[in-house]
Amino acid sequence: ATFQPDVLVANIRLPSRDGIWLVRQIRNDPRPEIRSLPAMGVTSYHRQIHADAAIAAGFDYFLSKLDSPNAIVN
C-alpha cells in the first residue's frame, strides 16, 4: 500500500494473468498515482501482439522482441 514504483515493465504474454490483465488493473485503480504509472509492455510475440493492442489495453509504450536490455533505457 505504501510502495510507489516509478515505472512498470511487464511481459505482455504470460500463461495465466498476463501484462494486459495487469495494466488494466492498474488503469482501473482508484488511486490517481497508481492509475498514472508509466507502463511499458514487452513481448517476444511480435506477430501475435501488436503495438496498437498493447496501447489500447493501457500501456504507454510497447517494445517487441527485446534484443538488448539497453533498448529499454534508450
URMO-V299067 format. One record per residue. N is the residue number from 0. SS is DSSP state (H for helix, E for strand, L for the rest). PHI is phi in radians with two decimals (none if undefined). D_CENTER is the distance of its C-alpha to the mean C-alpha in Angstrom with 1 decimal. Layout:
# URMO-V299067
n: {N,N}
ss: {SS,SS}
phi: {PHI,PHI}
d_center: {D_CENTER,D_CENTER}
This chain:
# URMO-V299067
n: {0,1,2,3,4,5,6,7,8,9,10,11,12,13,14,15,16,17,18,19,20,21,22,23,24,25,26,27,28,29,30,31,32,33,34,35,36,37,38,39,40,41,42,43,44,45,46,47,48,49,50,51,52,53,54,55,56,57,58,59,60,61,62,63,64,65,66,67,68,69,70,71,72,73}
ss: {L,L,L,L,L,L,E,E,E,E,E,L,L,L,L,L,L,L,H,H,H,H,H,H,H,H,H,L,L,L,L,H,H,H,H,L,L,E,E,E,E,E,E,L,L,L,L,L,L,L,H,H,H,H,H,H,H,L,L,L,E,E,E,E,L,L,L,L,L,H,H,H,H,L}
phi: {none,-1.81,-1.32,-2.17,-1.23,-1.52,-2.75,-1.94,-2.06,-2.27,-1.21,-1.34,-1.89,-2.36,-1.04,-2.05,-1.37,-1.90,-1.12,-1.10,-1.05,-1.08,-1.18,-1.16,-1.08,-1.13,-1.19,-1.77,-1.15,-1.21,-1.52,-1.05,-1.20,-1.44,-1.02,-1.63,-1.04,-1.07,-2.32,-2.04,-1.68,-2.16,-2.69,-1.73,-1.54,-1.15,-1.56,-1.67,-2.05,-1.84,-0.97,-1.05,-1.18,-1.16,-1.15,-1.10,-1.30,2.26,-1.27,-1.51,-2.39,-2.38,-2.24,-1.80,0.82,-1.11,-1.53,-2.58,-1.02,-1.13,-1.10,-1.21,-1.57,-1.49}
d_center: {20.1,20.9,18.0,15.9,13.2,12.9,9.2,6.2,5.4,4.5,6.7,6.6,10.3,12.1,15.7,15.4,12.7,9.5,5.7,7.0,9.5,7.7,5.9,9.4,11.1,9.9,10.8,14.0,15.0,18.5,18.0,17.2,16.1,13.3,12.5,12.3,10.0,8.3,4.5,3.9,3.3,6.7,9.6,13.3,14.0,14.3,17.2,15.7,12.3,12.8,10.9,12.6,11.3,7.6,8.7,11.0,8.8,7.5,4.9,7.4,7.3,7.3,9.3,11.6,14.0,13.7,17.5,17.5,15.6,17.2,15.1,12.2,14.9,16.9}
